[in-house]
């Protein structure tokens, strides 16, 4: 018999959709990276979207600044720490590992892709894909996944809830990045797709690793054999000679 140290982070009813999501998102990241490689100016779509959101004033600019902070190092650490603390309070260590791993791999992927693509904004600032957008999308997907399982949402409602959370989070951070002039719109699309491509792989790795560790622990005997707990061989030989001497003396 095997057991789980908590429910799977990726429910079985969502696996097919997540695999499909990753298969669609990964090519988008690569194609956009190839199209905008080594560029330093916005193209037509970027200019149109920037014109639509440029010049945002209070209170929406404050909203954009707060949203942007969630993707900054300090804000990201606080957000991850809060989610991990919630997972541990709910006694779901696998989910805590998933959050840390998912956030790390998503941000790490965007960090590795930026110098490869070489797209810049405001001088030499690497911009593609947007790490802020990828991070918040990943957090939203992971939290909604865990919430859907915790709330016992059905297949249809749970799937809609998870994808809606990822879409809203990506759109919110993408808007903030363009409104503040930190990224081109296509950078944020690339960041959003990066999270969609990385999260399914992360969930599969976390579940598979946790299940293997559980199976390994379950295969150990409940009480170790005597030789596991006995002393060195010389000590055991001495004990046998002492027992033989006591038997002869009696």
DOMARPA-454310 format. One line per 10 residues: number of its first residue (from 1); their letters; for each residue x, y, z of N, C-alpha, C, O. Coordinates in Angstrom, 1 decimal, decimal comma. Atoms other than C-alpha are relative to their C-alpha. Example, Ala and Ser with C-alpha at 12.3 -4.5 7.8 and 13.67 -1.06 7.14 Angstrom:
DOMARPA-454310
1) as) 0,9 -1,2 0,0 12,3 -4,5 7,8 0,9 1,2 0,0 1,9 1,2 0,7; -0,9 -1,1 0,0 13,7 -1,1 7,1 -0,8 1,1 0,8 -0,3 2,2 0,9;
This chain:
DOMARPA-454310
1) xxxxxxxxxx) 0,8 -1,2 0,0 0,0 0,0 0,0 0,9 1,2 0,0 1,9 1,3 0,7; -0,7 -1,3 0,1 1,1 3,5 -0,8 -0,9 1,1 0,5 -2,1 0,9 0,4; 0,9 -1,1 -0,4 -0,1 6,8 0,5 0,6 1,3 -0,5 1,7 1,4 -1,1; -0,4 -1,3 0,4 0,2 10,5 -0,3 0,2 0,9 1,2 -0,6 0,9 2,1; -0,1 -1,0 -1,0 1,6 13,2 2,0 -0,9 1,2 -0,2 -0,6 2,3 0,3; 0,9 -1,1 0,4 -1,3 15,3 0,7 -0,6 -0,3 -1,3 0,0 -1,1 -2,1; 0,5 0,3 1,4 -3,5 15,4 -2,4 0,9 0,5 -1,0 1,8 1,4 -0,8; -0,8 -0,5 1,1 -1,9 15,9 -5,8 -0,3 1,4 -0,3 -1,4 1,9 -0,1; 0,1 -1,5 0,3 -1,2 19,5 -6,8 -0,7 0,2 -1,3 -1,3 1,2 -1,6; 0,6 0,0 1,3 -2,5 18,7 -10,3 -1,1 -1,1 0,0 -0,7 -2,2 -0,2;
11) xxxxxxxxxx) 1,1 1,0 0,0 -5,9 16,9 -10,1 0,0 -0,7 -1,4 0,3 -0,2 -2,4; 0,0 0,8 1,3 -6,4 14,1 -12,7 -0,9 0,6 -1,0 -0,7 0,5 -2,2; 1,0 -0,6 0,9 -9,4 15,9 -14,2 0,5 1,2 -0,8 -0,1 1,7 -1,7; -0,5 -1,2 0,6 -7,2 18,9 -15,1 1,3 -0,3 -0,8 1,8 0,6 -1,5; -1,3 0,3 0,7 -4,1 17,1 -16,5 0,0 0,2 -1,5 0,9 0,8 -2,0; 0,1 -0,1 1,5 -5,2 16,9 -20,1 0,0 1,5 -0,4 0,6 1,8 -1,4; 0,1 -1,4 0,3 -6,1 20,6 -20,1 1,3 0,7 0,2 1,7 1,6 -0,6; -1,3 -0,7 -0,3 -2,8 21,6 -18,5 1,1 -0,4 -1,1 1,9 0,4 -1,5; -1,0 0,4 1,0 -0,8 19,5 -21,0 -0,3 0,7 -1,3 0,6 1,2 -2,0; 0,3 -0,8 1,2 -2,7 21,1 -23,9 0,4 1,4 0,1 0,9 2,0 -0,8;
21) xxxxxxxxxx) -0,4 -1,4 -0,2 -2,1 24,5 -22,4 1,5 0,2 -0,2 1,9 1,2 -0,8; -1,4 -0,1 0,2 1,6 23,9 -22,2 0,5 -0,2 -1,4 1,4 0,5 -1,9; -0,4 0,2 1,4 1,8 22,6 -25,7 -0,3 1,2 -0,9 0,3 1,4 -1,9; 0,3 -1,2 0,7 0,1 25,7 -27,0 0,8 1,2 0,4 1,2 2,0 -0,5; -0,8 -1,2 -0,5 2,0 28,2 -24,9 1,4 0,0 -0,3 2,0 1,0 -0,7; -1,4 0,0 0,3 5,5 27,0 -25,4 0,4 0,5 -1,4 1,3 1,3 -1,5; -0,3 -0,6 1,3 5,5 27,6 -29,2 -0,1 1,5 -0,1 0,6 2,2 -0,8; 0,2 -1,5 0,1 4,1 31,1 -28,7 1,2 0,7 0,6 1,7 1,7 0,1; -1,2 -0,6 -0,6 7,0 31,9 -26,3 1,2 0,0 -1,0 1,9 1,0 -1,2; -1,1 0,2 0,9 9,5 30,6 -28,9 -0,1 0,9 -1,2 0,8 1,5 -1,7;
31) xxxxxxxxxx) 0,3 -0,8 1,2 7,9 32,3 -31,9 0,2 1,5 0,3 0,9 2,2 -0,5; -0,1 -1,4 -0,4 7,6 35,7 -30,2 1,5 0,4 0,2 1,9 1,4 -0,1; -1,4 -0,2 -0,3 11,2 35,4 -29,0 0,8 0,1 -1,3 1,7 1,0 -1,4; -0,7 0,0 1,3 12,4 34,7 -32,5 -0,4 1,3 -0,8 0,5 1,9 -1,5; 0,5 -1,1 0,8 10,3 37,5 -34,1 0,6 1,3 0,6 1,0 2,2 -0,2; -0,4 -1,3 -0,6 11,4 40,2 -31,6 1,5 -0,1 0,5 1,9 0,8 1,3; -1,4 0,2 -0,4 15,0 39,0 -31,1 0,8 1,2 -0,3 0,8 1,7 -1,5; -1,0 -1,1 0,2 17,6 41,8 -30,7 -0,6 1,3 -0,4 0,1 2,2 -0,9; 0,7 -1,3 0,4 15,0 44,6 -31,2 0,0 0,9 1,3 0,1 0,4 2,4; 0,0 -1,0 -1,1 14,9 47,8 -29,1 -1,1 1,0 -0,2 -1,2 2,0 0,5;
41) xxxxxxxxxx) 1,1 -1,0 0,2 11,8 49,5 -30,5 -1,3 -0,8 -0,1 -1,4 -2,0 -0,5; 1,3 0,6 0,0 8,1 48,7 -30,2 -0,5 -0,2 -1,5 -0,2 0,7 -2,3; 0,6 0,1 1,3 6,2 47,4 -33,2 -1,5 0,5 0,0 -1,9 1,1 1,0; 1,3 -0,7 0,1 2,7 48,4 -34,4 -0,9 -0,4 1,1 -1,6 0,4 1,7; 1,0 0,5 -1,1 0,7 46,2 -31,9 0,4 0,6 1,3 -0,4 1,0 2,1; -0,5 -0,6 -1,3 2,9 47,4 -29,0 -0,3 1,5 0,1 -0,7 1,9 1,2; 0,3 -1,4 0,0 2,4 51,0 -30,0 -1,5 0,3 0,2 -1,8 1,2 0,9; 1,4 -0,1 -0,1 -1,3 50,6 -30,3 -0,5 -0,2 1,5 -1,3 0,6 2,0; 0,4 0,3 -1,3 -1,7 49,0 -26,9 0,5 1,0 1,0 -0,1 1,4 2,0; -0,6 -1,1 -0,9 0,7 51,5 -25,2 -0,8 1,3 -0,1 -1,1 1,9 0,9;
51) xxxxxxxxxx) 0,7 -1,3 0,1 -1,3 54,4 -26,6 -1,4 -0,1 0,7 -1,9 0,9 1,2; 1,3 0,2 -0,6 -4,5 52,9 -25,2 0,1 0,1 1,5 -0,9 0,5 2,2; -0,1 0,0 -1,5 -3,2 52,7 -21,6 1,0 1,0 0,5 1,2 1,2 1,7; -1,0 -1,0 -0,4 -0,6 55,5 -21,6 -0,7 1,1 0,7 -1,8 1,5 0,4; 0,5 -1,2 -0,7 -1,1 58,4 -19,3 -1,0 -0,3 1,1 -1,8 0,6 1,4; 0,9 0,3 -1,0 -3,1 56,6 -16,7 0,3 0,8 1,3 1,5 0,8 1,7; -0,2 -0,8 -1,2 -3,6 58,8 -13,6 -0,6 -0,6 1,2 -1,2 -1,7 1,1; 0,6 0,6 -1,3 -4,7 58,3 -10,0 -1,5 -0,2 -0,2 -2,1 0,6 -1,0; -0,7 0,9 -0,9 -6,1 56,2 -8,7 0,6 -1,3 -0,7 1,2 -2,1 -0,1; -0,5 1,2 0,8 -5,3 53,7 -11,5 1,5 -0,2 0,0 2,0 -1,3 -0,1;
61) xxxxxxxxxx) -1,4 0,1 0,0 -1,7 54,5 -11,5 0,5 -0,6 1,3 1,5 -1,3 1,3; -0,3 0,6 -1,3 -1,5 53,6 -7,8 -0,2 -1,5 -0,1 0,6 -2,3 0,5; 0,3 1,4 0,2 -3,1 50,3 -8,7 1,1 -0,7 -0,8 1,5 -1,8 -0,4; -1,1 0,6 0,9 -0,5 49,7 -11,4 1,3 -0,1 0,8 2,0 -1,1 0,7; -1,3 0,1 -0,8 2,4 50,5 -9,0 -0,1 -1,1 1,1 0,9 -1,8 1,2; 0,2 1,0 -1,0 1,0 48,2 -6,3 0,1 -1,4 -0,7 0,7 -2,3 -0,2; 0,0 1,3 0,7 0,5 45,4 -8,9 1,4 -0,3 -0,4 1,9 -1,4 -0,3; -1,4 0,1 0,4 4,0 46,0 -10,2 0,9 -0,5 1,2 1,8 -1,3 1,0; -0,8 0,4 -1,2 5,4 45,6 -6,6 -0,1 -1,5 0,3 0,9 -2,0 0,8; 0,2 1,4 -0,3 4,0 42,1 -6,4 1,0 -0,8 -0,8 1,3 -2,0 -0,5;
71) xxxxxxxxxx) -1,0 0,7 0,8 6,5 41,1 -9,1 1,5 0,4 0,3 2,4 -0,2 -0,3; -1,4 -0,3 -0,4 9,5 42,9 -7,6 0,5 -1,0 1,0 -0,2 -1,7 1,6; -0,5 1,0 -0,9 11,9 40,8 -5,5 -0,6 0,0 1,4 -1,0 -1,0 1,9; 0,6 -0,1 -1,3 10,6 42,1 -2,2 -1,4 -0,4 0,1 -1,8 -1,2 0,9; 1,4 0,4 0,0 7,0 41,8 -3,1 -0,2 -1,5 -0,4 -1,1 -2,1 0,2; 0,1 1,4 0,3 7,5 38,4 -4,7 0,3 -0,9 1,2 -0,4 -1,9 1,4; -0,4 0,8 -1,2 9,2 37,0 -1,6 -1,2 0,0 1,0 -1,5 -1,0 1,6; 1,1 -0,1 -0,9 6,4 38,3 0,6 -1,2 -0,8 -0,5 -1,9 -1,5 0,3; 1,2 0,7 0,6 3,7 36,9 -1,7 0,2 -1,5 0,1 -0,7 -2,3 0,5; -0,3 1,4 -0,1 5,4 33,5 -1,9 -0,1 -0,5 1,5 -0,6 -1,6 1,8;
81) xxxxxxxxxx) 0,0 0,4 -1,4 5,9 33,4 1,9 -1,4 -0,1 0,5 -1,7 -1,0 1,3; 1,4 0,0 -0,5 2,3 34,2 2,5 -0,7 -1,3 -0,5 -1,5 -1,9 0,3; 0,6 1,2 0,5 1,1 31,4 0,2 0,5 -1,2 0,6 -0,3 -2,2 0,9; -0,6 1,2 -0,6 3,5 28,9 1,6 -0,4 -0,2 1,4 -0,7 -1,3 1,9; 0,5 0,0 -1,3 2,5 29,8 5,1 -1,4 -0,6 0,1 -1,8 -1,4 0,9; 1,3 0,5 0,1 -1,1 29,2 4,2 -0,1 -1,5 -0,3 -0,9 -2,3 0,3; -0,1 1,4 0,3 -0,2 25,8 2,7 0,4 -0,8 1,2 -0,2 -1,9 1,5; -0,5 0,7 -1,1 1,6 24,7 5,8 -1,0 0,0 1,1 -1,2 -1,0 1,9; 1,0 -0,1 -1,0 -1,2 25,9 8,1 -1,1 -1,0 -0,3 -1,8 -1,5 0,6; 1,0 1,0 0,5 -3,6 23,7 6,0 0,6 -1,4 0,0 -0,1 -2,3 -0,5;
91) xxxxxxxxxx) -0,7 1,3 0,0 -1,1 20,8 6,4 0,0 -0,6 -1,4 -0,3 -1,8 -1,6; -0,2 0,5 1,4 -0,4 20,5 2,7 1,4 0,4 -0,4 1,6 1,3 -1,2; -1,4 -0,3 0,3 3,4 20,4 2,5 0,3 -0,1 -1,5 1,2 0,6 -2,0; -0,3 0,1 1,4 3,3 19,2 -1,1 -0,4 1,3 -0,8 0,3 1,7 -1,7; 0,4 -1,3 0,6 1,5 22,4 -2,1 1,0 1,1 0,3 1,3 1,9 -0,6; -1,0 -1,0 -0,3 4,1 24,5 -0,3 1,2 -0,2 -0,9 1,8 0,8 -1,4; -1,1 0,3 0,9 6,8 22,7 -2,3 -0,3 0,5 -1,4 0,5 1,0 -2,2; 0,5 -0,4 1,4 4,8 23,3 -5,5 0,1 1,5 -0,2 0,5 1,9 -1,3; 0,0 -1,4 0,1 4,5 27,0 -4,8 1,4 0,6 -0,2 1,7 1,4 -1,1; -1,4 -0,4 0,1 8,2 27,5 -4,2 0,7 -0,4 -1,3 1,3 0,4 -2,0;
101) xxxxxxxxxx) -0,6 0,5 1,2 9,3 25,3 -7,1 -0,6 0,7 -1,2 0,1 1,1 -2,1; 0,7 -0,7 1,1 6,7 26,8 -9,5 0,5 1,4 -0,2 0,8 1,8 -1,4; -0,4 -1,4 0,2 7,6 30,4 -8,8 1,5 0,0 -0,4 1,8 0,9 -1,2; -1,4 0,0 0,3 11,3 29,6 -8,9 0,3 -0,4 -1,5 1,1 0,3 -2,2; -0,2 0,5 1,3 11,2 27,7 -12,2 -0,5 1,0 -1,1 0,0 1,2 -2,1; 0,6 -1,0 1,0 8,9 30,3 -13,9 0,9 1,2 -0,1 1,2 1,7 -1,2; -0,9 -1,2 0,0 11,1 33,3 -12,9 1,3 -0,4 -0,6 1,9 0,4 -1,4; -1,3 0,4 0,5 14,2 31,3 -13,7 0,0 -0,1 -1,5 1,0 0,2 -2,2; 0,1 0,2 1,5 13,0 30,5 -17,2 0,0 1,4 -0,7 0,6 1,5 -1,7; 0,0 -1,4 0,6 12,2 34,2 -18,0 1,4 0,6 0,1 1,8 1,3 -0,8;
111) xxxxxxxxxx) -1,3 -0,5 -0,2 15,6 35,1 -16,6 1,0 -0,5 -1,0 1,9 0,2 -1,6; -0,9 0,7 1,0 17,4 32,6 -18,9 -0,4 0,4 -1,4 0,5 0,5 -2,3; 0,4 -0,3 1,4 15,4 33,6 -22,0 0,3 1,4 -0,4 0,6 1,7 -1,5; -0,2 -1,4 0,3 16,0 37,3 -21,7 1,3 0,3 -0,8 1,3 0,9 -1,8; -1,3 -0,3 0,8 19,7 37,4 -22,8 0,0 -0,8 -1,3 0,7 -0,4 -2,2; 0,0 0,8 1,2 19,0 34,7 -25,4 -0,8 0,8 -1,1 -0,3 0,9 -2,2; 0,7 -0,8 1,0 16,3 36,8 -27,1 0,6 1,4 -0,2 0,7 1,8 -1,4; -0,7 -1,3 0,2 18,1 40,1 -26,5 -0,9 1,2 -0,3 -0,3 2,2 -0,8; 0,8 -1,2 0,2 15,1 42,4 -26,8 0,2 1,0 1,1 0,2 0,6 2,3; -0,2 -1,0 -1,1 15,6 45,7 -24,9 -1,0 1,1 0,0 -1,7 1,3 -1,0;
121) xxxxxxxxxx) 0,9 -1,1 -0,1 13,6 48,6 -23,7 0,7 1,1 0,9 1,4 0,7 1,9; -0,6 -1,1 -0,8 14,8 52,0 -22,3 1,5 -0,2 0,1 2,1 -0,2 1,2; -1,5 0,2 0,0 18,4 51,4 -23,3 0,3 -1,5 -0,1 0,0 -2,2 -1,0; -0,4 1,4 0,0 19,9 48,1 -22,4 -0,7 -0,9 0,9 -0,2 -2,0 1,3; 0,8 0,9 -0,9 17,2 46,7 -20,2 -0,7 -1,1 -0,8 -1,6 -0,8 -1,6; 0,6 1,2 0,7 16,3 43,2 -21,3 -1,5 -0,1 0,4 -1,9 0,1 1,5; 1,4 -0,1 -0,2 12,5 43,0 -21,7 -0,8 -1,3 -0,3 -1,9 -1,4 0,2; 0,8 1,2 0,5 11,4 39,7 -23,3 0,5 -1,3 0,6 1,7 -1,6 0,5; 1,4 -0,2 -0,4 9,7 37,8 -21,7 -0,1 0,7 1,4 0,8 0,8 2,1; 0,2 -0,8 -1,2 8,2 39,8 -18,8 0,0 -1,0 1,2 -0,9 -1,8 1,3;
131) xxxxxxxxxx) 0,0 0,9 -1,2 9,2 38,1 -15,5 -1,1 0,4 1,0 -1,6 -0,5 1,6; 1,1 -0,4 -0,9 6,6 40,2 -13,6 -1,3 -0,8 -0,3 -2,0 -1,3 0,5; 1,2 0,7 0,5 3,8 38,8 -15,7 0,0 -1,5 0,2 -1,0 -2,1 0,6; -0,2 1,4 -0,2 5,1 35,3 -15,6 -0,2 -0,4 1,4 -0,9 -1,4 1,7; 0,1 0,4 -1,5 5,4 35,3 -11,8 -1,4 0,1 0,5 -1,9 -0,9 1,1; 1,3 -0,1 -0,6 2,0 36,6 -11,0 -1,0 -1,0 -0,6 -1,9 -1,5 0,1; 0,8 1,0 0,6 0,4 34,3 -13,5 0,2 -1,3 0,6 -0,8 -2,1 0,9; -0,4 1,2 -0,6 2,2 31,4 -12,0 -0,6 -0,1 1,4 -1,2 -1,2 1,8; 0,6 0,0 -1,3 1,1 32,3 -8,5 -1,5 -0,2 0,0 -2,1 -1,0 0,7; 1,4 0,1 0,1 -2,5 32,7 -9,6 -0,4 -1,4 -0,4 -1,4 -1,9 0,1;
141) xxxxxxxxxx) 0,3 1,4 0,4 -2,5 29,3 -11,3 0,1 -0,9 1,1 -0,7 -1,8 1,3; -0,3 0,9 -1,1 -1,0 27,6 -8,3 -1,0 0,1 1,1 -1,5 -0,9 1,6; 1,0 -0,3 -1,0 -3,3 29,2 -5,8 -1,4 -0,5 -0,4 -2,1 -1,1 0,4; 1,3 0,5 0,5 -6,4 28,5 -7,9 -0,1 -1,5 -0,1 -1,1 -2,1 0,2; 0,0 1,5 0,0 -5,4 24,9 -8,4 -0,2 -0,6 1,4 -1,0 -1,5 1,6; 0,1 0,5 -1,3 -5,0 24,4 -4,7 -1,4 0,3 0,6 -2,0 -0,5 1,3; 1,4 -0,4 -0,4 -8,3 26,3 -4,0 -1,1 -0,9 -0,6 -2,0 -1,3 0,1; 1,0 0,8 0,6 -10,2 24,3 -6,5 -0,1 -1,4 0,6 -1,2 -2,0 0,8; 0,0 1,3 -0,6 -9,1 21,0 -4,9 -0,6 0,1 1,4 -1,3 -0,8 1,9; 0,5 -0,2 -1,4 -9,8 22,4 -1,4 -1,5 0,2 0,1 -2,1 -0,3 1,0;
151) xxxxxxxxxx) 1,4 -0,3 -0,1 -13,2 23,6 -2,2 -0,9 -1,1 -0,7 -2,1 -1,0 -0,6; 0,7 1,1 0,6 -14,1 20,4 -4,1 -0,8 0,4 -1,2 -1,9 -0,1 -1,4; 0,7 -0,4 1,2 -15,1 22,2 -7,3 0,0 -1,1 -1,0 0,9 -1,9 -1,1; 0,1 1,0 1,0 -16,3 20,0 -10,0 0,9 0,2 -1,2 1,7 1,2 -1,3; -0,9 0,0 1,1 -14,5 19,3 -13,3 -0,2 1,3 -0,8 0,8 2,0 -1,1; 0,3 -1,1 0,8 -16,2 22,1 -15,3 0,3 1,3 0,8 1,0 2,2 0,3; -0,2 -1,2 -0,8 -16,2 24,7 -12,5 1,4 0,2 0,4 1,9 1,3 0,4; -1,4 -0,1 -0,3 -12,7 23,9 -11,4 0,9 0,4 -1,1 1,8 1,2 -0,9; -0,8 -0,3 1,1 -11,3 24,1 -14,8 -0,1 1,5 -0,4 0,8 2,2 -0,7; 0,3 -1,5 0,3 -13,0 27,5 -15,5 0,7 0,9 1,0 1,2 1,9 0,7;
161) xxxxxxxxxx) -0,5 -0,8 -1,1 -11,9 28,8 -12,1 1,6 0,2 -0,2 2,1 1,3 -0,1; -1,4 0,0 0,1 -8,2 27,9 -12,7 0,4 0,9 -1,2 1,3 1,7 -1,0; -0,5 -0,8 1,2 -7,9 29,3 -16,2 -0,4 1,5 0,1 0,3 2,3 -0,4; 0,4 -1,3 -0,2 -9,9 32,4 -15,3 1,0 0,8 0,9 1,4 1,9 0,7; -0,9 -0,6 -0,9 -7,5 33,1 -12,4 1,3 0,3 -0,7 1,9 1,4 -0,5; -1,2 -0,3 0,8 -4,5 32,8 -14,7 -0,1 1,1 -1,0 0,8 1,9 -1,2; 0,2 -1,0 1,0 -6,0 35,0 -17,3 -0,1 1,4 0,7 0,5 2,3 0,2; 0,2 -1,3 -0,6 -7,0 37,8 -14,9 1,3 0,5 0,6 1,7 1,6 0,4; -1,3 -0,4 -0,6 -3,6 37,8 -13,1 1,0 0,4 -1,1 1,6 1,4 -0,9; -0,9 -0,4 1,1 -1,7 37,9 -16,4 -0,4 1,3 -0,6 0,4 2,1 -1,0;
171) xxxxxxxxxx) 0,5 -1,2 0,6 -3,9 40,6 -17,8 0,3 1,2 0,9 0,7 2,3 0,5; -0,2 -1,1 -0,9 -3,6 42,7 -14,6 1,5 0,4 0,0 1,8 1,6 0,0; -1,4 -0,3 -0,1 0,2 42,5 -14,4 0,4 0,5 -1,4 1,3 1,5 -1,5; -0,4 -0,5 1,3 0,5 43,0 -18,2 -0,4 1,4 -0,2 0,4 2,2 -0,7; 0,5 -1,4 0,1 -1,6 46,1 -18,0 0,9 0,9 0,8 1,3 2,0 0,3; -0,8 -0,8 -0,9 0,5 47,4 -15,1 1,4 0,3 -0,7 1,9 1,4 -0,6; -1,4 -0,1 0,6 3,8 46,8 -17,0 0,0 0,9 -1,2 0,9 1,7 -1,3; 0,1 -0,9 1,1 2,6 48,5 -20,1 -0,3 1,4 0,4 0,3 2,4 -0,1; 0,4 -1,3 -0,4 1,0 51,4 -18,3 1,2 0,8 0,7 1,3 2,0 0,5; -1,2 -0,7 -0,7 4,2 52,1 -16,3 1,2 0,1 -1,0 2,2 0,7 -0,6;
181) xxxxxxxxxx) -1,1 -0,1 1,0 6,3 51,8 -19,5 1,2 -1,0 0,3 2,3 -0,8 -0,2; -1,1 1,0 -0,3 8,3 48,8 -18,1 0,2 -1,0 -1,0 1,3 -1,6 -1,1; 0,0 1,0 1,0 7,5 46,4 -20,9 -0,8 0,3 -1,2 -1,8 1,1 -1,1; 0,9 -0,1 1,2 6,1 46,2 -24,4 -1,1 -1,0 0,3 -1,0 -2,0 1,1; 1,2 1,0 -0,2 2,7 44,4 -24,6 0,4 -1,4 -0,4 0,0 -2,3 0,2; -0,4 1,4 0,4 4,3 41,5 -26,5 0,9 -0,7 1,0 1,0 -1,9 1,1; -0,8 0,5 -1,1 6,7 41,1 -23,6 -0,8 -0,7 1,0 -0,5 -1,8 1,5; 0,8 0,6 -1,1 3,9 40,5 -21,2 -0,8 -1,2 -0,5 -1,0 -2,1 0,2; 0,6 1,2 0,6 2,2 38,1 -23,6 1,0 -1,2 0,1 0,6 -2,3 0,4; -1,0 1,1 -0,1 5,5 36,1 -23,7 0,1 -0,4 1,4 0,3 -1,6 1,7;
191) xxxxxxxxxx) -0,1 0,4 -1,4 5,7 36,2 -19,9 -1,2 -0,9 0,4 -1,0 -1,8 1,2; 1,2 0,7 -0,3 2,1 35,0 -19,6 0,1 -1,5 -0,5 -0,2 -2,4 0,2; -0,1 1,3 0,6 2,7 32,1 -22,0 1,1 -0,8 0,7 1,0 -2,1 0,7; -1,1 0,7 -0,7 6,0 31,2 -20,2 -0,6 -0,7 1,3 -0,3 -1,8 1,5; 0,6 0,6 -1,1 4,0 30,6 -17,0 -0,9 -1,2 -0,3 -0,9 -2,2 0,3; 0,9 1,1 0,4 1,4 28,5 -18,8 0,8 -1,2 -0,5 0,3 -2,3 -0,4; -0,8 1,1 0,5 4,2 26,4 -20,3 0,8 -0,7 1,1 1,0 -1,9 1,1; -0,8 0,6 -1,1 6,2 25,9 -17,1 -0,8 -0,7 1,1 -0,3 -1,7 1,6; 0,8 0,5 -1,1 3,5 25,3 -14,5 -0,4 -1,5 -0,1 -0,3 -2,2 0,8; 0,4 1,5 0,1 2,2 21,9 -15,9 1,2 -0,9 0,2 1,0 -1,9 0,9;
201) xxxxxxxxxx) -1,2 0,9 -0,2 5,8 20,5 -16,0 0,3 0,0 1,5 0,7 -1,0 2,0; -0,3 -0,1 -1,5 6,4 21,8 -12,4 -1,0 -0,9 0,8 -0,5 -1,6 1,7; 0,9 0,8 -0,8 3,2 20,2 -11,1 0,2 -1,5 -0,2 0,1 -2,3 0,8; -0,3 1,4 0,3 4,0 16,9 -12,8 1,3 -0,5 0,8 1,3 -1,5 1,4; -1,2 0,3 -0,7 7,5 16,9 -11,3 -0,2 -0,1 1,5 0,3 -1,0 2,1; 0,3 0,0 -1,4 6,3 17,7 -7,8 -0,8 -1,2 0,4 -0,5 -1,9 1,4; 0,8 1,1 -0,3 3,6 15,1 -7,8 0,8 -1,3 -0,2 0,7 -2,2 0,7; -0,8 1,2 0,3 5,9 12,4 -9,3 1,1 -0,2 1,1 1,2 -1,3 1,6; -1,0 0,2 -1,1 8,7 13,1 -6,8 -0,6 -0,3 1,3 0,0 -1,2 2,0; 0,6 0,2 -1,3 6,4 13,2 -3,8 -0,5 -1,4 0,0 -0,4 -2,1 1,1;
211) xxxxxxxxxx) 0,5 1,4 0,1 4,8 9,9 -4,9 1,1 -1,0 0,2 0,9 -2,0 0,8; -1,1 0,9 0,0 8,1 8,2 -5,4 0,6 0,0 1,5 1,0 -1,1 2,0; -0,6 0,0 -1,4 9,4 9,3 -1,9 -1,0 -0,7 0,9 -0,5 -1,4 1,8; 1,0 0,7 -0,8 6,1 8,1 -0,4 0,1 -1,5 -0,1 0,0 -2,2 0,8; -0,1 1,5 0,3 6,4 4,7 -2,1 1,3 -0,5 0,7 1,3 -1,6 1,2; -1,2 0,5 -0,6 10,0 4,4 -0,9 -0,1 -0,1 1,5 0,4 -1,1 2,1; 0,2 0,1 -1,4 9,1 5,2 2,7 -0,9 -1,1 0,4 -0,7 -1,8 1,4; 0,9 1,0 -0,3 6,2 2,9 2,6 0,6 -1,4 -0,2 0,1 -2,4 0,4; -0,7 1,3 0,2 8,5 0,0 1,4 0,9 -0,4 1,2 1,3 -1,5 1,2; -0,9 0,3 -1,1 10,6 0,2 4,6 -0,8 -0,8 1,1 -2,0 -0,5 1,3;
221) xxxxxxxxxx) 0,8 0,8 -1,1 9,6 -2,4 7,4 -0,3 0,9 1,2 0,5 1,8 1,5; 0,4 -0,9 -1,1 7,8 -0,9 10,3 1,0 -0,2 1,2 1,3 0,8 1,9; -1,0 0,2 -1,1 10,4 -2,5 12,8 1,2 -0,5 -0,7 1,2 -1,6 -1,3; -1,2 0,5 0,7 14,0 -2,8 11,5 0,5 -1,3 0,6 0,3 -1,5 1,8; -0,6 1,3 -0,5 15,7 -6,2 11,8 1,0 0,3 1,1 1,5 1,4 1,3; -0,9 -0,1 -1,1 17,9 -6,9 14,8 1,3 0,5 -0,4 2,0 1,3 0,3; -1,4 -0,3 0,3 21,1 -6,5 12,9 0,1 1,5 -0,4 1,2 2,1 -0,4; -0,1 -1,4 0,3 20,1 -2,9 12,0 0,3 0,8 1,3 0,9 1,9 1,2; -0,1 -0,7 -1,2 20,0 -1,9 15,6 1,1 -0,6 0,9 1,5 0,1 1,9; -1,0 0,6 -0,8 22,7 -4,2 17,0 1,3 0,7 -0,2 1,5 1,5 -1,1;
231) xxxxxxxxxx) -1,3 -0,6 0,1 26,3 -3,1 17,6 0,8 -0,6 -1,0 0,3 -1,4 -1,8; -0,9 0,5 1,0 29,3 -3,8 15,5 0,2 -1,5 0,2 -0,1 -2,1 1,3; -0,1 1,4 -0,1 30,1 -7,5 14,7 0,9 -0,5 1,2 0,6 -1,5 1,8; -0,9 0,5 -1,1 32,9 -7,7 17,3 -0,8 0,0 1,4 -0,6 -0,8 2,2; 0,8 -0,1 -1,2 30,4 -6,6 20,0 -0,9 -1,2 0,1 -1,1 -1,7 1,2; 0,9 1,1 0,0 28,0 -9,3 19,0 0,7 -1,3 0,3 0,2 -2,2 1,0; -0,7 1,2 -0,3 30,7 -12,0 19,1 0,4 -0,1 1,5 0,3 -1,1 2,1; -0,3 0,0 -1,5 31,7 -10,9 22,6 -1,2 -0,3 0,8 -1,1 -1,0 1,8; 1,2 0,3 -0,7 28,1 -11,1 23,7 -0,3 -1,5 -0,1 -0,7 -2,1 0,9; 0,2 1,5 0,1 27,9 -14,7 22,3 0,9 -0,8 0,9 0,5 -1,8 1,5;
241) xxxxxxxxxx) -1,0 0,7 -0,8 31,1 -15,8 24,1 -0,4 0,2 1,5 -0,3 -0,8 2,3; 0,4 -0,2 -1,4 29,8 -14,3 27,4 -1,2 -0,9 0,3 -1,3 -1,5 1,3; 1,1 0,9 -0,2 26,5 -16,2 26,9 0,4 -1,4 0,2 -0,1 -2,2 1,0; -0,5 1,4 -0,1 28,4 -19,4 26,3 0,7 -0,3 1,3 0,5 -1,4 1,9; -0,6 0,2 -1,3 30,5 -18,9 29,4 -1,0 -0,1 1,2 -0,8 -0,9 2,1; 1,0 0,1 -1,1 27,5 -18,3 31,6 -0,7 -1,4 -0,1 -1,1 -2,0 1,0; 0,6 1,3 0,1 25,9 -21,5 30,2 0,9 -1,1 0,6 0,4 -2,0 1,3; -1,0 1,0 -0,5 29,1 -23,6 31,0 0,1 0,1 1,6 0,1 -0,9 2,2; -0,1 -0,2 -1,4 29,3 -22,1 34,5 -1,2 -0,5 0,8 -1,1 -1,0 1,9; 1,2 0,5 -0,7 25,8 -23,1 35,3 -0,1 -1,5 -0,1 -1,0 -2,1 0,4;
